[in-house]
Amino acid sequence: MSTNLPRDDGPPALRKSLGVLDGVAVAASSTAATTSIGVGMGSLAATVGSSTPVIILIAFLPMLGIAGAYARLNRVEPNCGSGYVWVGKSIGPWSGFLTGWVALAGSVIFLAYTSAITGSVLLQFANKAGWHEFVGLALDPNSTKLSTVLGLVVLVVVTVLAVTGVHQATRLQTFLLVFEYSVLLIFCCWAIAVGEQPFSFSWFNPFEIDSAPHFAQGLVLAVFFFWGWDAAFSVTEETKNPEDSARGGLIALFVMLGMFLLGAIAFQRVMTVPEMTENGPQGLTFLGAHLAADPWASLPLLALIFSAVASLQSGVIPTARGMLAMGRDQTLGKVWTRIHPTFGSPAIGTVLIMAIAAGTAVLAIGIPKLNDMILAAVNSIGLIVAFYYGLTAIACAVRFGPTLRTDPREGVRAVVIPALSGLALLGVGAYLSYDYLTMSDSFELSPDNGWFMFSVPMAVILVGLGFAAYAKYVRKSPYFETGRGTDGDAIELPMDRYNDAADFDAFKARGHA
């Protein structure tokens, strides 16, 4: 393994206990297909109309190229910092830091708005059970304030579960996934079979999208749908075989494609585009009620609850591990590197992530309507995701550039395809940023305001540059001298950090002890 940053008494590494199925569970839960379909399909329809299936297919193509880039980079340098480490080494430390930073910031925004979604879904379930008021307070699912408060309670609970160890968390997520996907498959297939809206092959025609800005916005929204499959790579140091991280991420990505296409067709078989837009985050509830009577009509809503809870937990897990990687390199504070002596997880970092996300969620209450808050958050995160996915793919092309001469066939897979995928996302992000700047004359807190949608990702990048400068000039982080991240396996551990003697023997066999 390559030489890494010099360290004195570094933090203990994470416990290796995960397999490929655990990676699938983390990646699939983080992607949250049921939540994306149930809450985001209305936003996608509002942007591209009935062309939701084709925009999902188009977004999958660069995602597949980027997934291949992640797999190749993870094979030669497994690290829970993933893009932060790989971009830093291949392109430069400033770009690498920003890659890690914007991924973490996007995750915090995701946790903040998913908390509100979770609270809203719970309130929808309460309404269906006939509970519309509590001590004089109306239980309105569209209330951002009430949804946020209730969702933050759930966030605290899943954070406690995440602190106790990722293996226990993935067991819960596997159960939640099996239930929610079973329900989603049944109801989507049912909707496709009996829906009253006629099926049309025009849904798969990209030229039906009426303008280039709508195409770009729809593509970013669809990329956001897929976002999360790379969470499998954030637990690569807790995986018995690093190859399992790549398998888990790729399996989850293909599963997501099938689920999203199924959901898009099912929704359009039951609802018109105006109905999809109008129902917004309650689209899955409408679908269930249209197809069945209670109690069966409540099953999709219950699946949505499970998906929201799982995505909250799976969002906390990779974010804390990304900050652990940055803390190991001294680009962030040492507090992020503390591993719990019993659970073998970055406990303090996980709790801090929860607290930061909670604070962000409280600030987002300034947008009174939940649907507006969701759309604003999705637009902001979409640009952030396009930025760091694109840079990571370019890093892969740079890293494996020499293979174009030595092995042209492998060079196409490791260089050309990742480069085209990364440039496509960066190009769409740049075009959309320009469109945002020209679509509004003044700034206001609204998902329809271009200056607002542009300012959020730009603020994230500017704050990231400030933290990078502090890490380089004040902390004197060696990362900014080499761009190379610390290898978690390069740290000697006592035997009790491992599951059993066999794990420890394998550790010694690699020459670390």
C-alpha positions in Angstrom: 0.0 0.0 0.0 1.2 3.5 -0.7 3.1 5.7 1.7 0.7 7.8 3.8 0.8 11.0 5.8 3.1 10.9 8.9 1.2 10.4 12.1 2.1 10.1 15.8 -0.5 8.5 18.0 -3.3 8.3 15.5 -6.9 7.4 16.3 -7.9 3.7 16.2 -9.3 2.4 13.0 -12.9 1.4 12.5 -14.0 -2.2 13.2 -14.1 -4.5 10.2 -17.4 -6.3 10.3 -19.3 -5.6 7.1 -19.9 -7.7 4.0 -21.3 -7.0 0.6 -25.0 -7.2 1.7 -24.2 -4.6 4.5 -22.8 -2.3 1.8 -26.0 -2.7 -0.3 -28.1 -1.9 2.7 -26.1 1.3 3.5 -26.1 2.4 -0.1 -29.8 1.6 -0.8 -30.9 3.2 2.4 -28.9 6.3 1.7 -30.3 6.5 -1.8 -33.8 6.1 -0.3 -35.7 5.0 -3.4 -39.1 5.1 -1.6 -38.5 8.6 -0.3 -37.3 9.9 -3.7 -40.3 8.4 -5.5 -42.9 9.3 -2.9 -41.6 12.9 -2.2 -39.5 13.9 -5.2 -41.5 12.6 -8.2 -43.8 15.6 -8.1 -40.8 18.0 -8.3 -39.3 16.1 -11.2 -42.7 16.1 -13.0 -43.0 19.9 -12.4 -39.7 20.3 -14.2 -39.8 17.9 -17.2 -43.5 17.0 -17.3 -44.3 13.5 -18.4 -40.6 12.8 -19.4 -39.7 11.6 -15.9 -38.8 8.1 -17.1 -36.4 9.2 -19.8 -34.6 11.8 -17.6 -34.0 9.1 -15.0 -32.5 6.9 -17.7 -30.3 9.7 -19.0 -29.1 10.5 -15.5 -28.2 6.9 -14.9 -25.6 6.9 -17.7 -23.1 9.3 -16.0 -23.9 7.7 -12.7 -22.8 4.3 -14.0 -19.5 5.8 -15.3 -18.9 7.5 -12.0 -19.7 4.3 -10.1 -17.0 2.6 -12.2 -14.6 5.3 -11.3 -15.4 4.9 -7.5 -14.9 1.1 -7.8 -11.5 1.5 -9.5 -10.2 4.1 -7.1 -11.4 2.1 -4.1 -9.6 -0.9 -5.4 -6.2 0.8 -5.4 -6.8 3.0 -2.4 -9.7 2.0 0.0 -10.4 4.9 2.3 -13.6 6.2 4.1 -12.7 9.6 2.8 -13.3 8.4 -0.8 -13.5 11.4 -3.2 -11.7 13.7 -0.7 -8.7 11.4 -0.7 -8.7 10.4 -4.4 -9.2 13.9 -5.8 -6.6 15.3 -3.4 -4.0 12.9 -4.7 -4.9 13.0 -8.4 -5.8 16.7 -8.9 -4.7 18.6 -5.9 -5.3 19.1 -2.2 -7.6 22.2 -2.6 -9.8 20.4 -5.0 -9.7 17.3 -2.8 -10.7 19.3 0.3 -13.6 20.9 -1.6 -14.7 17.5 -2.8 -14.9 16.2 0.7 -16.4 19.4 2.1 -19.2 19.8 -0.4 -20.1 16.1 0.0 -20.4 16.6 3.8 -22.3 19.9 3.4 -24.7 18.3 1.0 -25.3 15.4 3.5 -26.0 17.9 6.3 -28.6 19.7 4.1 -30.0 16.3 3.2 -30.4 15.3 6.8 -32.0 18.6 7.7 -34.7 18.4 5.0 -35.2 14.6 5.4 -35.9 15.2 9.0 -38.8 17.5 8.0 -40.0 15.0 5.4 -40.0 12.3 8.1 -42.0 14.4 10.4 -44.4 15.2 7.6 -44.9 11.6 6.8 -45.6 10.7 10.4 -48.2 13.5 10.5 -49.8 12.1 7.4 -50.0 8.7 9.1 -51.5 10.3 12.2 -54.1 12.0 10.0 -55.0 8.8 8.3 -55.5 7.3 11.7 -58.0 10.0 12.5 -55.7 12.1 14.7 -55.8 15.7 13.5 -55.2 17.6 16.6 -53.1 17.4 19.8 -53.6 19.7 22.8 -55.1 22.3 20.5 -52.3 22.0 17.9 -53.3 21.1 14.4 -51.3 18.2 13.1 -50.8 19.6 9.6 -48.3 17.5 7.4 -47.6 20.7 5.4 -46.4 22.6 8.4 -42.6 23.0 8.1 -42.3 23.9 11.8 -44.2 21.0 13.2 -42.8 18.5 10.7 -39.2 19.7 11.5 -39.7 19.3 15.3 -41.1 15.8 15.0 -38.5 14.8 12.5 -35.7 16.0 14.7 -36.9 13.7 17.4 -36.5 10.8 15.0 -33.1 12.1 14.0 -31.9 11.9 17.6 -33.2 8.3 17.9 -31.4 7.1 14.7 -28.2 8.9 15.7 -28.2 6.9 18.9 -28.6 3.7 16.9 -25.8 4.8 14.5 -23.4 5.4 17.5 -23.8 1.9 18.7 -22.1 0.6 15.5 -22.7 0.5 11.8 -23.2 -3.3 11.8 -26.2 -3.0 14.1 -27.5 -0.1 12.0 -27.3 -2.1 8.8 -29.3 -4.9 10.3 -32.1 -2.5 11.0 -31.8 -1.0 7.5 -32.0 -4.4 5.9 -35.3 -5.1 7.6 -36.7 -1.7 6.7 -35.5 -2.1 3.1 -37.1 -5.5 2.6 -40.5 -4.2 3.9 -40.5 -0.9 2.0 -39.3 -2.4 -1.3 -41.9 -5.2 -1.1 -44.7 -2.6 -0.6 -43.3 -0.3 -3.3 -43.0 -3.1 -5.9 -46.6 -4.4 -5.2 -48.2 -1.0 -5.4 -46.2 0.2 -8.4 -46.9 -3.0 -10.4 -50.6 -2.7 -9.4 -50.7 1.0 -10.6 -49.1 0.1 -13.9 -51.6 -2.7 -14.4 -54.8 -0.8 -13.5 -53.9 2.9 -14.0 -56.4 5.0 -15.9 -53.8 7.2 -17.6 -52.7 5.7 -21.0 -49.1 4.6 -21.3 -47.1 6.5 -23.9 -43.7 5.8 -25.4 -43.3 9.6 -25.5 -42.4 9.3 -21.9 -39.0 7.9 -23.1 -38.4 10.6 -25.7 -35.9 13.3 -24.4 -37.0 15.7 -27.1 -40.4 16.0 -25.4 -38.7 18.2 -22.8 -39.6 21.7 -23.8 -36.4 23.6 -23.1 -32.7 23.2 -22.3 -33.0 24.8 -18.8 -35.7 22.3 -17.9 -33.6 19.4 -19.3 -30.6 20.6 -17.2 -32.7 21.1 -14.1 -34.4 17.7 -14.5 -31.1 16.0 -15.0 -29.7 17.5 -11.7 -32.9 16.4 -9.9 -32.6 12.9 -11.3 -28.9 12.8 -10.3 -30.1 13.7 -6.8 -32.5 10.8 -6.9 -29.5 8.4 -7.4 -27.3 10.2 -4.9 -26.4 8.0 -2.0 -25.1 4.8 -3.7 -21.6 5.9 -2.9 -22.3 5.6 0.8 -21.1 2.0 0.5 -17.6 3.4 -0.1 -17.7 5.5 3.2 -17.7 2.2 5.2 -14.9 0.6 3.2 -12.6 0.5 6.2 -15.3 -1.4 8.1 -15.7 -3.9 5.3 -13.9 -7.2 5.5 -13.1 -7.1 1.8 -12.8 -3.6 0.1 -14.1 -5.2 -3.1 -17.4 -5.6 -1.3 -17.9 -1.9 -1.1 -17.7 -1.6 -4.9 -20.1 -4.5 -5.3 -22.5 -3.1 -2.8 -22.6 0.4 -4.4 -23.0 -1.0 -8.0 -25.8 -3.4 -6.9 -27.6 -0.6 -5.2 -27.2 1.7 -8.2 -28.9 -0.9 -10.6 -31.6 -1.6 -8.1 -32.3 2.1 -7.8 -32.6 2.4 -11.6 -35.2 -0.3 -11.7 -37.2 1.2 -8.7 -37.1 4.7 -10.1 -38.3 3.7 -13.5 -41.0 1.5 -12.0 -42.1 4.4 -9.8 -42.1 7.0 -12.6 -44.3 4.8 -14.8 -46.6 3.9 -12.0 -47.2 7.5 -11.0 -48.0 8.5 -14.5 -50.4 5.6 -15.0 -52.4 6.9 -12.0 -51.9 10.7 -12.0 -51.7 13.4 -14.6 -48.7 15.7 -14.5 -50.7 18.5 -12.7 -51.8 16.0 -10.1 -48.2 14.8 -9.5 -47.1 18.4 -9.1 -50.0 19.3 -6.8 -49.6 16.3 -4.5 -45.9 16.9 -4.2 -44.5 15.1 -1.0 -47.9 13.3 -0.6 -47.8 11.6 -4.0 -47.3 8.1 -2.6 -50.2 8.6 -0.2 -52.4 9.6 -3.1 -51.2 6.5 -5.1 -52.1 4.2 -2.2 -55.5 5.8 -1.7 -56.3 5.6 -5.4 -55.6 1.9 -5.6 -57.0 0.5 -2.3 -59.0 1.2 0.8 -57.6 1.4 4.3 -55.9 -0.3 5.9 -54.1 -1.5 2.7 -53.9 2.1 1.4 -51.8 3.0 4.4 -49.0 0.5 3.5 -47.2 2.8 1.0 -47.3 5.5 3.6 -45.8 3.1 6.2 -43.1 2.2 3.6 -42.3 5.9 3.2 -41.9 6.2 6.9 -39.5 3.3 7.0 -37.6 4.8 4.0 -37.3 8.2 5.6 -36.0 6.7 8.9 -33.5 4.5 7.1 -32.2 7.3 5.0 -31.7 9.5 8.1 -29.6 6.8 9.7 -27.7 6.0 6.6 -27.1 9.7 6.1 -25.5 10.1 9.5 -23.2 7.2 9.0 -21.2 8.2 5.9 -21.1 11.9 6.9 -19.4 11.1 10.2 -16.9 8.8 8.5 -16.1 11.4 5.9 -15.3 13.9 8.7 -13.3 11.1 10.4 -11.1 10.9 7.3 -10.6 14.7 7.2 -9.9 14.8 10.9 -7.2 12.1 10.5 -5.4 14.4 8.0 -5.7 17.4 10.3 -7.8 19.3 7.8 -10.6 19.2 10.4 -10.3 19.0 14.2 -9.3 16.0 16.2 -12.8 15.7 17.7 -13.9 14.0 14.5 -11.4 11.2 14.9 -12.5 9.9 18.3 -13.6 6.2 18.1 -15.9 4.8 20.7 -14.0 2.2 22.7 -16.9 -0.2 22.9 -18.8 0.3 19.7 -15.9 1.0 17.4 -17.7 3.9 15.7 -17.0 7.7 15.4 -19.5 8.4 18.2 -18.8 12.0 19.0 -18.6 12.9 15.3 -21.9 11.2 14.7 -23.6 13.2 17.4 -22.1 16.4 16.2 -23.4 15.7 12.7 -26.8 15.3 14.1 -26.6 18.6 16.0 -25.4 20.5 12.9 -28.2 19.0 10.8 -30.7 19.9 13.5 -29.5 23.5 13.5 -29.8 23.6 9.7 -33.3 22.2 9.9 -34.3 24.9 12.3 -32.9 27.6 10.1 -34.9 26.2 7.1 -38.1 26.9 9.0 -37.8 30.3 7.3 -39.4 28.8 4.3 -43.0 28.3 5.5 -44.3 25.6 3.1 -42.7 22.2 3.3 -43.0 21.6 -0.4 -41.1 24.8 -1.1 -38.4 23.8 1.4 -38.0 20.4 -0.2 -37.7 21.8 -3.7 -35.2 24.4 -2.6 -33.1 21.8 -0.8 -33.2 19.4 -3.7 -32.1 22.1 -6.2 -29.2 23.1 -3.9 -28.0 19.6 -3.2 -28.3 18.6 -6.9 -25.6 21.2 -7.9 -23.4 20.1 -5.0 -23.7 16.4 -5.9 -22.9 17.1 -9.6 -19.8 19.0 -8.5 -18.2 16.4 -6.2 -19.2 13.4 -8.4 -17.8 15.1 -11.4 -14.5 15.9 -9.7 -14.1 12.3 -8.4 -14.7 11.0 -11.9 -12.0 13.3 -13.4 -9.6 12.2 -10.6 -10.1 8.6 -11.8 -9.3 9.6 -15.4 -6.1 11.4 -14.2 -5.0 8.6 -11.9 -5.3 5.9 -14.6 -4.4 8.1 -17.6 -1.3 6.0 -18.5 -3.4 2.9 -19.1 -4.5 4.5 -22.4 -1.1 3.7 -23.7 -0.4 0.4 -22.0 -3.9 -1.1 -22.2 -6.3 0.8 -24.5 -9.3 -1.3 -23.7 -8.9 -0.8 -19.9 -8.1 2.9 -20.7 -11.5 3.4 -22.2 -13.2 2.0 -19.0 -10.9 3.7 -16.5 -10.2 7.0 -18.3 -12.5 7.8 -21.1 -15.8 6.8 -19.6 -15.1 8.4 -16.2 -13.9 11.6 -17.9 -17.0 11.9 -20.1 -19.3 11.2 -17.1 -17.5 13.7 -14.9 -17.4 16.4 -17.6 -21.1 15.9 -18.3 -22.1 16.5 -14.7 -19.8 19.5 -14.3 -21.1 20.9 -17.6 -24.7 20.6 -16.6 -24.0 22.1 -13.2 -22.2 25.1 -14.8 -25.0 25.6 -17.3 -27.7 25.4 -14.6 -25.7 27.9 -12.4 -25.7 30.4 -15.2 -29.4 29.9 -15.8 -30.0 30.5 -12.1 -28.1 33.8 -12.2 -30.2 35.1 -15.2 -33.7 33.9 -14.1 -34.3 36.3 -11.3 -33.8 40.0 -10.7 -33.6 40.0 -6.9 -33.0 37.6 -4.0 -35.7 35.9 -1.9 -36.1 32.7 0.0 -38.0 30.7 -2.6 -37.3 27.6 -4.6 -38.3 29.6 -7.7 -35.7 32.3 -7.1 -32.5 31.7 -9.1 -30.3 33.8 -6.9 -31.3 31.8 -3.8 -30.7 28.4 -5.6 -27.3 29.6 -6.8 -26.3 31.2 -3.4 -26.6 28.0 -1.4 -24.0 25.9 -3.2 -21.8 28.9 -3.7 -21.9 29.7 0.1 -21.0 26.0 0.8 -17.9 26.3 -1.5 -16.8 29.7 -0.1 -17.1 28.4 3.5 -15.2 25.3 2.4 -12.4 27.5 1.0 -12.2 29.3 4.3 -11.8 26.0 6.2 -9.3 24.8 3.7 -7.2 28.0 4.2 -7.4 27.5 8.0 -6.3 23.9 7.7 -3.3 24.8 5.5 -2.0 27.9 7.1 -3.0 27.5 10.8 -3.3 23.7 11.4 -0.4 23.1 9.0 -2.1 20.0 7.7 0.4 17.8 5.8 -2.5 16.9 3.4 -2.0 20.3 1.7 1.6 19.4 1.0 0.9 16.0 -0.6 -2.8 15.8 -1.2 -2.6 12.2 0.1 -5.0 11.0 2.8 -4.2 8.9 5.8 -4.7 5.2 5.4 -6.9 3.9 8.3 -5.2 0.5 8.1 -1.8 2.0 8.7 -2.6 2.3 12.4 -1.7 -0.4 14.9 -4.5 -1.5 17.0 -4.9 -3.7 20.1 -6.6 -7.1 19.4 -9.8 -6.1 21.1 -10.5 -3.6 18.3 -11.1 -6.6 16.0 -14.0 -9.0 15.9 -11.8 -12.1 16.6 -8.3 -13.5 16.5 -8.7 -14.3 12.8 -9.4 -10.7 11.9 -6.3 -9.7 13.9 -4.1 -12.3 12.3 -5.3 -11.0 8.8 -4.3 -7.5 10.0 -0.8 -8.7 10.9 -0.4 -10.6 7.7 -0.7 -7.4 5.8 2.4 -6.2 7.5 0.8 -3.7 9.9 1.7 -5.3 13.2 
